[in-house]
């Protein structure tokens, strides 16, 4: 039986391509707000005995999570076989430790919340720094799509003589894999963060790479300060105009505009943005189908 795919305020283009790749039936959903701001939600498709998938990109989690939980609960109550979430960006993963007394380690309660309401989860390159895998905190069945192959393919097709650069030590394993797949050299910067907007990075050894195009690769760009600092150093060293690539382009405040002034910027379509240029639809669909089959 074909699954139902509900698109909960996510990218309509990605939703259409996912629906085709999954051979899914579009789920009909009515949404609005009451005058007091509370959410109204009604499912018009019959989910009984079907696997139901929800495309809900949680890059704005505080605005979307409550409606996601309402929808998942309603689908279960109406007889859905399994309820799965496809969210290219999985939030609340960076607070994975109590850095100061009294802090909420938000990755854990958020994981419990989703795990209690869903059966399946598909996402793209979550921030796994102190966790070995999502299974450390999530109790549902999950699948992680790795964007490295798609990024490497894009670099191979679009950038001549690339030199891949990771913005910090945490990125080395990830950037080295992209470099391996793209058949390109790489270097990693050393980063010192003194605050959300106060970051300094070291300059890598670049003399032997002056004929190469620097390609800065990271999983998330939020404030953009690390990338900006690196770009300024590379520019001062006389390297060609750089290419910046991110899996998740969050671009707080004017980060995108500042980066665009110094480099060409492209992101995967995990967060809807004008910089999106690397497709994830097929990989998301393949991972979802594998979970459904198992």
ABEGO torsion letter per residue (X at the ends): XBBBBBBBGBBAAAAAAAAAAAGBBBBBBBBBBBAAGBBBBBBABBABGBBBBBBBBAABAAAAAAAAAAAAAAAAAAGBABBBBBBABBBGAABABBABBGBBBAAAAAAAAAAAABABBBBBGBBBAABABAAAABABBBBBBBAAAAAAAAAAAABBGBBBBBABAAAAAAAAAAAAAAGBBBBBBBBBBAEAABBBBBBBBAAAAAABBBBBBBABBBAGAAAAAAAAAAAAAGBBBBBBBBABBAGBEAAAAAAAAABBBBBBAABBBAABABBAAAAAAAAAAAAAAX
